[in-house]
């Protein structure tokens, strides 16, 4: 075990308090980080989350400066949380605090400020927060996410008047390209995202199938395929009233995946 250093009340040179959101599924780990932060001047914890979805919800409401973020958590990993938040204009500085040392490369791909291995030490945390506080907003905003190098996401994020909203990929019926945006369609409604359809097709190739140059459909929600009176094929998805057209160009590939549904 590591012995704990005496609290030294290190001062961060800033006129305003640095706000911190702690994200960890272990209560004791959160308490340890809270105790350390209480010993750092001009730094305060404004929220705690037990998982990634809670973290994104709290961030949208509290807008902390820094996230202390665990990696392995139920439901959504810390990497995916960082991936979603990095797309925001007002993005936080991320410091990973994890028991695993084999995610460091991925951490810096999502532009983490630091990567601390548990048990986190007081001095290491102070240094990481000092480094995070030295980054101005322009520097944080300049960091670009390399999504193609990350693991497949369980949720997609969109920004609207409510802030950042998460959409489970498992609930998406289809993606439909509309000019420079892509409509994410579920049985509950539609949201606009600025991710290219081609990128979504590549990331979720095991779950979605292209049926048209402007559309991807979720294979799991296919109900039936019908031929129209004009001889065209259209596909019905569970939870959606209107069918989607299958282009002649993509019909052969669709048949390979859905041969038993073609009538």
Backbone bond lengths (Angstrom), bond angles and torsions (degrees), N, CA, C in turn:
res aa  C-N    CA-C-N  psi(-1)  N-CA   C-N-CA  omega(-1)  CA-C   N-CA-C  phi
1 X - - - 1.462 - - 1.519 110.59 -
2 X 1.313 115.81 150.50 1.460 121.00 176.65 1.521 108.93 -88.94
3 X 1.306 116.56 138.55 1.457 119.48 174.87 1.503 109.49 -81.68
4 X 1.319 117.92 145.98 1.452 122.08 -177.11 1.519 110.15 -84.24
5 X 1.345 118.75 130.39 1.447 120.93 175.89 1.517 110.58 -71.47
6 X 1.288 116.53 155.64 1.461 120.64 177.08 1.511 109.54 -67.15
7 X 1.311 116.70 142.49 1.464 120.87 178.90 1.512 109.22 -63.96
8 X 1.332 116.59 133.21 1.455 119.26 -176.75 1.515 113.34 -117.27
9 X 1.340 117.04 5.86 1.467 121.08 176.92 1.527 112.16 47.68
10 X 1.319 116.75 49.72 1.460 120.97 179.37 1.523 109.75 -63.92
11 X 1.300 116.72 133.84 1.463 121.63 -176.32 1.512 110.96 -94.26
12 X 1.310 116.37 133.97 1.455 122.14 174.56 1.513 107.97 -97.01
13 X 1.306 114.89 129.22 1.465 119.26 -174.78 1.517 110.83 -78.01
14 X 1.311 116.09 85.62 1.454 121.74 175.25 1.515 108.63 -151.63
15 X 1.297 116.68 147.72 1.458 119.85 -179.01 1.525 110.92 -78.76
16 X 1.313 117.44 -27.46 1.452 121.31 -177.61 1.515 110.64 -108.21
17 X 1.318 116.15 155.71 1.455 120.34 177.79 1.522 110.28 -67.51
18 X 1.322 115.54 143.33 1.455 121.70 173.41 1.525 106.70 -91.73
19 X 1.315 116.56 123.73 1.462 120.67 -176.23 1.527 110.16 -97.27
20 X 1.323 114.97 142.03 1.459 121.51 -173.13 1.524 110.66 -129.47
21 X 1.326 115.54 137.04 1.462 122.23 170.98 1.521 107.58 -112.73
22 X 1.328 116.63 124.78 1.464 122.32 -179.98 1.521 109.09 -98.18
23 X 1.328 116.22 128.64 1.464 121.34 -178.10 1.527 108.73 -126.40
24 X 1.317 116.37 109.51 1.465 121.35 -179.60 1.526 107.55 -161.07
25 X 1.320 116.91 138.24 1.461 119.12 -178.87 1.532 112.86 -80.26
26 X 1.329 117.92 -5.67 1.461 121.60 179.09 1.527 110.44 -103.38
27 X 1.319 115.82 122.79 1.457 121.25 -178.35 1.531 111.90 -59.03
28 X 1.317 117.64 -44.81 1.464 121.13 -177.73 1.527 111.33 -63.28
29 X 1.311 116.28 -36.93 1.464 119.64 178.50 1.525 110.66 -64.92
30 X 1.338 116.66 -40.57 1.467 119.94 178.14 1.520 110.57 -65.50
31 X 1.332 117.12 -41.34 1.464 120.09 179.37 1.522 111.71 -63.31
32 X 1.306 116.86 -39.12 1.471 121.23 178.81 1.531 110.92 -61.83
33 X 1.339 116.25 -46.12 1.459 120.40 179.42 1.523 111.28 -65.86
34 X 1.311 117.40 -39.32 1.472 120.62 177.46 1.520 110.90 -61.13
35 X 1.326 116.05 -41.13 1.459 119.87 179.74 1.526 111.18 -63.75
36 X 1.313 116.36 -42.25 1.462 119.97 179.11 1.530 111.03 -64.06
37 X 1.324 115.73 -44.56 1.465 119.49 -177.07 1.524 111.39 -66.04
38 X 1.321 116.97 -31.04 1.471 119.87 177.74 1.527 111.54 -63.06
39 X 1.326 117.64 -16.63 1.462 121.99 179.63 1.530 112.94 -96.72
40 X 1.319 116.39 7.14 1.470 120.40 -179.83 1.523 108.63 -113.17
41 X 1.319 116.22 118.46 1.466 120.47 179.57 1.525 110.83 -61.08
42 X 1.324 115.86 149.05 1.465 123.62 176.47 1.526 112.22 62.20
43 X 1.321 117.74 23.95 1.454 121.10 -179.62 1.520 108.35 -136.96
44 X 1.334 117.36 130.57 1.462 119.64 -178.57 1.525 110.88 -144.58
45 X 1.318 115.13 147.29 1.456 122.32 176.56 1.523 108.62 -84.98
46 X 1.316 117.05 127.01 1.466 120.28 -179.84 1.523 112.13 -112.67
47 X 1.339 116.85 -1.12 1.449 118.36 178.52 1.515 112.26 -174.80
48 X 1.344 115.62 159.60 1.457 122.97 177.24 1.521 109.00 -134.37
49 X 1.325 116.24 144.36 1.461 121.42 176.87 1.516 109.14 -135.00
50 X 1.336 115.31 145.26 1.456 121.20 -179.04 1.516 112.60 -94.83
51 X 1.331 117.11 -12.49 1.467 119.93 -179.70 1.519 109.93 -155.61
52 X 1.323 115.42 175.50 1.448 120.17 -174.36 1.509 115.00 -66.31
53 X 1.310 117.16 -38.52 1.466 120.15 -179.14 1.518 110.51 -66.43
54 X 1.330 116.81 -42.48 1.465 119.91 174.75 1.521 110.75 -60.63
55 X 1.328 116.20 -39.02 1.465 120.75 -178.25 1.521 111.55 -60.50
56 X 1.326 116.77 -44.90 1.459 119.97 -179.01 1.521 111.23 -68.34
57 X 1.324 116.57 -38.31 1.466 120.15 176.98 1.532 110.54 -62.76
58 X 1.338 117.14 -46.07 1.459 120.65 -179.99 1.518 111.34 -66.29
59 X 1.323 116.98 -38.19 1.462 118.73 178.71 1.517 110.94 -61.92
60 X 1.329 117.18 -41.65 1.464 120.55 -180.00 1.523 111.62 -61.25
61 X 1.346 116.46 -32.36 1.467 120.12 -177.79 1.522 113.42 -90.60
62 X 1.336 117.71 -30.91 1.456 120.51 -172.71 1.532 114.15 -107.34
63 X 1.335 117.51 -23.66 1.466 123.15 179.60 1.530 112.42 48.87
64 X 1.338 118.99 58.85 1.464 120.95 178.50 1.526 111.53 -69.53
65 X 1.316 115.32 159.22 1.465 120.56 177.34 1.514 112.09 -76.50
66 X 1.338 116.15 -35.76 1.459 121.58 -173.27 1.522 110.25 -131.83
67 X 1.337 116.23 140.11 1.456 122.23 170.66 1.521 108.38 -110.40
68 X 1.339 116.57 125.41 1.456 121.56 166.99 1.518 105.37 -95.70
69 X 1.318 116.81 112.26 1.464 121.04 -161.46 1.522 112.13 -126.11
70 X 1.328 115.29 121.49 1.459 120.66 172.08 1.528 108.29 -74.54
71 X 1.328 117.57 162.70 1.460 120.29 -178.51 1.518 112.07 -101.57
72 X 1.316 117.26 -55.86 1.461 120.08 -178.03 1.523 110.00 -87.44
73 X 1.335 114.33 106.52 1.457 121.27 178.86 1.521 108.44 -138.83
74 X 1.324 118.40 153.43 1.472 120.28 179.39 1.520 111.93 -67.48
75 X 1.319 115.54 141.31 1.464 120.59 174.29 1.513 114.93 89.25
76 X 1.307 117.17 -55.74 1.460 121.58 -179.39 1.522 108.66 -146.82
77 X 1.310 116.97 128.04 1.452 120.13 -178.16 1.526 111.19 -75.75
78 X 1.326 114.86 161.88 1.452 119.73 176.31 1.515 112.24 -62.22
79 X 1.332 117.14 -32.05 1.467 120.43 177.91 1.523 110.63 -61.86
80 X 1.318 115.83 -41.41 1.468 118.76 -179.41 1.523 110.92 -70.49
81 X 1.333 117.33 -35.78 1.463 120.32 175.03 1.532 109.61 -58.49
82 X 1.331 116.49 -49.15 1.463 120.87 -179.71 1.522 110.92 -61.72
83 X 1.326 115.79 -37.21 1.461 120.43 179.00 1.524 111.48 -62.37
84 X 1.322 116.92 -44.71 1.465 120.55 179.21 1.527 111.06 -65.94
85 X 1.311 117.42 -47.42 1.463 120.89 -175.12 1.522 112.46 -68.75
86 X 1.320 116.82 -26.79 1.465 119.11 -178.30 1.523 112.34 -68.45
87 X 1.338 117.44 -12.56 1.460 120.87 179.80 1.520 112.81 -86.55
88 X 1.332 116.45 -7.25 1.454 120.33 -178.06 1.520 111.81 -81.68
89 X 1.321 116.50 153.27 1.460 120.48 174.22 1.522 110.29 -66.82
90 X 1.325 115.52 -43.03 1.467 120.01 176.29 1.524 107.24 -99.36
91 X 1.314 115.70 89.25 1.456 119.82 -176.33 1.520 110.44 -103.36
92 X 1.311 117.33 146.66 1.459 120.13 -178.79 1.523 111.64 -83.54
93 X 1.321 115.69 163.31 1.459 120.72 167.66 1.526 106.52 -82.04
94 X 1.333 116.97 130.41 1.466 121.57 -176.24 1.520 110.17 -106.69
95 X 1.332 115.20 127.73 1.461 121.95 172.71 1.522 106.59 -119.33
96 X 1.323 116.71 114.64 1.457 119.65 178.45 1.521 109.96 -80.06
97 X 1.324 115.61 135.12 1.465 122.94 175.04 1.522 106.43 -126.01
98 X 1.320 117.34 104.71 1.455 120.89 -170.08 1.516 111.88 -140.42
99 X 1.312 115.90 156.33 1.467 121.06 177.33 1.520 111.61 -83.50
100 X 1.324 117.24 -3.85 1.460 120.99 -174.88 1.523 110.47 -115.66
101 X 1.333 115.51 136.71 1.461 119.20 -177.56 1.525 112.80 -102.21
102 X 1.340 117.28 8.21 1.471 120.07 -175.04 1.528 113.52 -100.34
103 X 1.337 117.35 14.07 1.462 120.80 178.15 1.534 112.55 -112.70
104 X 1.320 115.58 9.24 1.465 118.52 -173.34 1.524 112.29 -59.79
105 X 1.330 117.04 -42.87 1.471 119.63 -178.70 1.522 110.70 -61.82
106 X 1.340 116.73 -45.64 1.465 119.93 177.58 1.525 111.29 -62.20
107 X 1.333 116.14 -36.90 1.466 120.27 -178.96 1.513 111.18 -59.99
108 X 1.310 117.05 -42.10 1.457 118.86 -178.06 1.524 111.80 -79.48
109 X 1.319 117.12 -17.23 1.464 119.81 172.63 1.526 110.74 -70.18
110 X 1.335 116.43 -27.59 1.462 119.21 175.01 1.526 110.32 -97.71
111 X 1.330 114.70 19.19 1.465 121.66 171.48 1.525 114.02 62.53
112 X 1.331 116.02 40.48 1.456 119.62 174.14 1.522 109.60 -66.09
113 X 1.331 115.36 143.81 1.467 120.47 177.42 1.522 110.43 -73.49
114 X 1.339 116.58 -36.66 1.455 120.49 179.92 1.519 110.15 -155.63
115 X 1.337 115.06 166.33 1.454 122.26 -176.54 1.524 107.12 -138.97
116 X 1.327 116.80 106.39 1.452 121.94 -175.75 1.531 109.78 -109.49
117 X 1.331 115.84 132.28 1.462 120.97 179.98 1.520 109.34 -95.33
118 X 1.329 116.65 132.29 1.453 122.35 179.71 1.531 110.43 -68.67
119 X 1.330 118.94 148.96 1.466 125.70 -2.09 1.529 111.51 -73.22
120 X 1.322 115.02 125.86 1.463 120.74 -178.40 1.525 109.44 -66.92
121 X 1.318 117.02 137.78 1.462 122.63 178.05 1.525 109.95 -97.20
122 X 1.311 115.69 149.36 1.465 121.24 179.37 1.527 111.75 -54.78
123 X 1.311 117.13 -49.26 1.458 119.98 -177.01 1.516 113.03 -63.38
124 X 1.341 116.84 -39.79 1.464 120.02 179.45 1.523 110.97 -65.71
125 X 1.330 116.20 -38.95 1.458 119.54 179.19 1.520 110.72 -66.85
126 X 1.325 116.87 -41.79 1.469 120.25 178.60 1.522 110.67 -60.82
127 X 1.329 116.83 -44.13 1.465 120.07 179.61 1.523 111.24 -62.96
128 X 1.328 116.84 -40.01 1.461 120.30 179.74 1.527 110.90 -65.28
129 X 1.330 116.49 -41.36 1.467 120.05 179.67 1.523 110.65 -68.37
130 X 1.320 116.96 -37.88 1.463 120.14 175.50 1.521 110.75 -60.30
131 X 1.319 115.83 -42.22 1.464 120.17 179.26 1.524 110.42 -65.55
132 X 1.328 116.38 -43.62 1.461 120.18 179.20 1.519 111.22 -62.50
133 X 1.340 117.07 -39.57 1.462 120.40 -177.96 1.517 112.24 -70.56
134 X 1.329 116.65 -19.04 1.471 119.31 -179.86 1.520 111.99 -81.52
135 X 1.349 116.67 -13.75 1.463 120.08 177.90 1.520 109.31 -83.38
136 X 1.303 116.38 124.91 1.461 117.73 176.84 1.527 110.12 -84.19
137 X 1.313 116.09 171.17 1.458 120.56 -174.88 1.526 112.67 -61.87
138 X 1.323 116.74 -35.01 1.459 119.69 -179.95 1.524 110.63 -64.57
139 X 1.330 116.88 -39.29 1.454 120.22 179.13 1.522 111.40 -66.09
140 X 1.331 116.58 -40.90 1.456 119.57 178.05 1.529 110.94 -65.47
141 X 1.313 116.60 -41.51 1.464 120.37 -179.19 1.516 112.19 -67.45
142 X 1.343 116.96 -24.96 1.459 121.40 -178.75 1.523 112.28 -75.75
143 X 1.340 117.07 -15.57 1.466 120.64 -179.64 1.528 109.48 -72.08
144 X 1.305 117.15 127.37 1.457 121.61 -177.13 1.519 110.73 -109.13
145 X 1.321 116.66 134.44 1.457 122.80 -179.98 1.526 110.54 -79.36
146 X 1.330 116.62 133.80 1.454 121.97 176.92 1.530 107.70 -100.83
147 X 1.311 116.72 78.98 1.457 121.25 -171.45 1.520 112.89 -62.59
148 X 1.338 117.02 -33.17 1.443 118.48 -174.93 1.520 112.84 -66.50
149 X 1.319 118.10 -14.10 1.447 120.78 -178.88 1.524 112.23 -98.26
150 X 1.316 117.74 1.50 1.454 121.41 -177.56 1.524 110.79 -99.32
151 X 1.318 115.75 166.90 1.452 120.60 177.50 1.519 110.37 -70.57
152 X 1.329 115.05 161.54 1.460 120.73 178.94 1.530 110.22 -59.77
153 X 1.310 115.96 135.74 1.458 121.50 -177.91 1.526 111.60 -82.68
154 X 1.322 115.53 151.84 1.463 120.48 174.38 1.523 110.83 -93.29
155 X 1.339 117.23 -19.99 1.469 123.07 179.12 1.529 109.08 -134.37
156 X 1.319 115.33 154.42 1.461 121.80 168.69 1.521 107.16 -110.49
157 X 1.314 116.07 150.13 1.455 119.74 -179.17 1.518 110.38 -117.19
158 X 1.321 115.46 140.63 1.462 122.14 175.19 1.526 107.50 -130.92
159 X 1.301 116.03 151.87 1.458 120.08 177.62 1.521 109.23 -109.14
160 X 1.317 115.59 136.67 1.455 121.67 177.38 1.524 108.33 -147.07
161 X 1.330 116.57 -164.90 1.463 120.06 -176.23 1.521 112.11 -65.41
162 X 1.328 116.92 -17.41 1.467 120.13 178.61 1.519 112.11 -89.64
163 X 1.333 117.02 -5.26 1.460 120.84 -177.88 1.516 110.35 108.58
164 X 1.325 116.26 -137.40 1.457 121.35 -179.59 1.523 109.12 -93.26
165 X 1.331 116.04 126.60 1.453 120.87 -178.97 1.520 109.60 -119.74
166 X 1.332 116.04 136.20 1.453 122.00 -178.56 1.518 111.10 -100.52
167 X 1.336 115.58 136.79 1.456 121.26 177.47 1.524 108.15 -122.67
168 X 1.338 118.36 115.60 1.464 119.82 178.44 1.529 111.36 -60.61
169 X 1.298 117.08 130.15 1.464 120.60 178.76 1.526 110.19 -60.15
170 X 1.318 116.55 -32.30 1.463 120.97 -179.10 1.522 113.16 -65.12
171 X 1.330 118.23 -15.32 1.465 121.61 -179.75 1.525 113.00 -102.63
172 X 1.313 117.27 -3.97 1.471 120.71 -177.45 1.516 110.31 -79.26
173 X 1.328 115.84 129.23 1.471 121.22 178.70 1.522 111.27 -87.04
174 X 1.324 115.92 -41.94 1.455 118.42 -179.66 1.520 110.84 -161.01
175 X 1.317 114.92 162.27 1.460 123.14 169.60 1.526 107.04 -112.58
176 X 1.329 116.30 134.89 1.457 120.19 -178.75 1.532 109.25 -131.73
177 X 1.313 116.78 118.81 1.458 121.28 -179.46 1.517 110.62 -72.01
178 X 1.331 115.54 132.18 1.467 121.76 177.69 1.517 108.20 -137.06
179 X 1.333 115.41 99.44 1.457 122.61 -177.08 1.533 109.32 55.66
180 X 1.320 118.63 -120.52 1.468 119.32 -176.29 1.529 112.33 -91.57
181 X 1.323 117.70 1.70 1.459 121.68 179.71 1.529 110.40 -115.43
182 X 1.327 114.57 166.40 1.459 121.47 173.18 1.517 107.89 -121.74
183 X 1.332 116.15 129.02 1.458 120.77 176.34 1.525 108.55 -84.77
184 X 1.332 115.08 125.42 1.461 121.80 174.02 1.522 106.62 -95.46
185 X 1.330 117.01 118.12 1.458 121.53 -171.40 1.527 110.36 -112.39
186 X 1.327 116.01 125.47 1.465 122.07 171.66 1.523 107.75 -123.20
187 X 1.321 116.04 -179.39 1.465 117.88 177.51 1.523 111.69 -76.60
188 X 1.348 116.44 -3.11 1.457 121.29 179.01 1.532 113.12 -101.94
189 X 1.320 117.60 -10.06 1.456 119.70 -179.01 1.515 112.35 148.81
190 X 1.331 115.49 -164.19 1.455 122.02 -177.49 1.520 110.50 -130.17
191 X 1.338 115.41 147.47 1.452 122.74 176.38 1.525 107.94 -134.10
192 X 1.317 116.72 148.99 1.455 120.97 179.04 1.518 110.18 -100.22
193 X 1.329 115.95 133.66 1.454 122.24 177.24 1.516 108.82 -126.77
194 X 1.328 115.99 156.98 1.467 119.12 -178.66 1.525 112.05 -105.51
195 X 1.330 116.71 29.63 1.455 121.70 177.83 1.530 109.51 -94.47
196 X 1.315 118.79 135.77 1.471 120.72 -179.92 1.527 111.50 -63.82
197 X 1.319 115.81 142.57 1.457 121.08 179.60 1.532 110.68 -61.13
198 X 1.311 116.03 -36.75 1.468 120.25 -179.52 1.521 111.07 -63.41
199 X 1.316 117.29 -38.11 1.465 121.24 179.16 1.520 110.65 -68.05
200 X 1.333 116.91 -41.51 1.463 121.00 177.56 1.523 110.69 -64.03
201 X 1.314 116.91 -39.46 1.465 120.90 178.53 1.522 110.92 -62.33
202 X 1.310 116.62 -41.28 1.468 120.75 179.88 1.521 111.43 -67.05
203 X 1.337 116.63 -44.02 1.458 120.20 -176.77 1.522 112.21 -69.00
204 X 1.333 117.05 -38.31 1.462 120.60 -173.61 1.535 111.92 -113.74
205 X 1.316 116.14 37.23 1.466 120.78 -176.68 1.521 112.94 -61.30
206 X 1.329 117.68 -24.81 1.463 120.68 -179.37 1.528 112.40 -82.66
207 X 1.331 117.43 -9.95 1.458 120.72 -176.15 1.525 113.67 -118.69
208 X 1.333 116.60 -25.00 1.461 120.28 -174.37 1.526 110.25 -124.93
209 X 1.302 114.42 148.58 1.459 122.10 -176.43 1.528 109.82 -126.39
210 X 1.319 115.99 132.56 1.467 119.68 178.09 1.521 109.30 -77.63
211 X 1.333 115.95 127.46 1.465 121.09 178.42 1.524 111.63 -115.59
212 X 1.310 115.05 -9.25 1.466 121.44 -177.41 1.517 106.70 -160.30
213 X 1.305 117.82 158.69 1.474 118.74 179.32 1.521 111.52 -62.05
214 X 1.333 116.87 -18.92 1.464 120.88 -179.33 1.524 113.84 -111.41
215 X 1.342 118.54 12.12 1.464 117.86 -174.21 1.523 113.20 -149.80
216 X 1.349 114.54 139.54 1.462 123.60 169.64 1.523 107.04 -121.41
217 X 1.329 116.94 139.57 1.467 119.64 178.94 1.527 109.89 -119.76
218 X 1.352 115.25 149.49 1.455 121.17 177.96 1.525 108.84 -78.46
219 X 1.322 116.53 119.29 1.460 120.79 -176.74 1.518 111.17 -59.68
220 X 1.320 117.48 -36.36 1.465 120.78 -175.75 1.526 113.24 -64.87
221 X 1.356 117.29 -20.85 1.455 119.65 -175.85 1.529 113.74 -103.59
222 X 1.320 117.49 8.83 1.463 119.68 179.28 1.527 109.72 -68.56
223 X 1.319 116.16 127.96 1.469 121.58 177.09 1.518 111.70 -100.75
224 X 1.324 115.57 -49.04 1.466 118.92 -179.04 1.521 110.07 -165.08
225 X 1.314 114.23 162.39 1.459 121.51 175.03 1.523 107.32 -122.80
226 X 1.320 116.05 133.01 1.472 120.10 -178.23 1.524 110.52 -128.58
227 X 1.322 114.12 153.15 1.454 120.62 175.93 1.531 108.96 -97.19
228 X 1.319 117.06 132.53 1.459 120.73 179.54 1.524 109.95 -80.93
229 X 1.321 116.20 170.75 1.460 120.90 178.95 1.522 111.55 -64.22
230 X 1.341 116.33 -21.18 1.470 120.71 178.12 1.526 111.76 -87.19
231 X 1.342 116.79 0.16 1.455 119.73 178.50 1.520 114.38 89.58
232 X 1.325 117.58 6.15 1.465 120.84 179.13 1.529 109.78 -90.38
233 X 1.334 115.25 157.46 1.454 120.44 178.52 1.527 109.71 -101.49
234 X 1.323 116.03 138.73 1.454 120.94 174.89 1.527 109.38 -134.60
235 X 1.313 115.13 151.22 1.453 120.32 -172.71 1.531 110.06 -119.59
236 X 1.328 116.15 136.86 1.463 122.34 178.86 1.530 108.91 -103.93
237 X 1.348 115.34 135.74 1.453 121.55 179.49 1.526 109.99 -115.69
238 X 1.302 116.27 140.12 1.458 121.56 178.90 1.525 110.57 -57.15
239 X 1.335 115.83 129.08 1.455 120.97 177.87 1.510 114.70 91.85
240 X 1.337 117.89 -8.82 1.470 121.64 178.44 1.524 108.99 -114.73
241 X 1.317 115.79 133.96 1.468 120.34 -176.56 1.516 111.85 -76.16
242 X 1.335 116.59 -42.89 1.462 119.95 -174.80 1.533 110.96 -92.22
243 X 1.339 116.73 139.11 1.468 119.88 177.06 1.527 110.86 -76.97
244 X 1.322 115.81 165.52 1.461 122.64 176.73 1.519 108.74 -113.49
245 X 1.306 116.31 142.52 1.464 120.95 -179.07 1.527 110.67 -78.91
246 X 1.334 114.75 141.84 1.463 121.30 173.03 1.522 107.38 -101.33
247 X 1.306 116.70 122.81 1.460 118.82 -178.76 1.527 110.54 -72.90
248 X 1.324 116.52 152.87 1.463 120.75 179.35 1.525 110.54 -60.17
249 X 1.311 116.28 -34.57 1.463 121.06 -178.34 1.526 111.42 -62.92
250 X 1.327 117.15 -35.38 1.458 120.66 -175.14 1.530 113.02 -101.74
251 X 1.325 117.80 -0.78 1.444 120.67 -174.85 1.516 112.88 -61.04
252 X 1.320 116.67 -41.62 1.462 120.00 -178.67 1.524 111.52 -61.15
253 X 1.334 116.60 -43.85 1.467 120.61 -179.72 1.521 110.88 -68.13
254 X 1.323 116.72 -37.61 1.456 120.27 177.95 1.533 110.11 -63.24
255 X 1.318 117.05 -40.27 1.463 120.83 179.67 1.518 111.54 -61.99
256 X 1.326 116.52 -35.01 1.461 119.94 -179.96 1.525 110.96 -62.52
257 X 1.327 115.92 -37.37 1.461 120.65 -178.31 1.524 112.41 -86.02
258 X 1.312 116.05 -31.14 1.469 119.18 -171.95 1.526 112.61 -123.67
259 X 1.313 117.16 31.46 1.473 120.91 -173.06 1.520 112.30 -53.56
260 X 1.305 118.06 -39.60 1.455 120.71 -176.54 1.535 112.64 -70.36
261 X 1.366 117.04 -12.94 1.474 120.05 -178.79 1.521 112.42 -98.50
262 X 1.327 116.78 -15.49 1.463 119.37 -177.33 1.523 108.65 -70.94
263 X 1.340 116.91 131.97 1.461 120.65 -179.34 1.517 109.74 -113.03
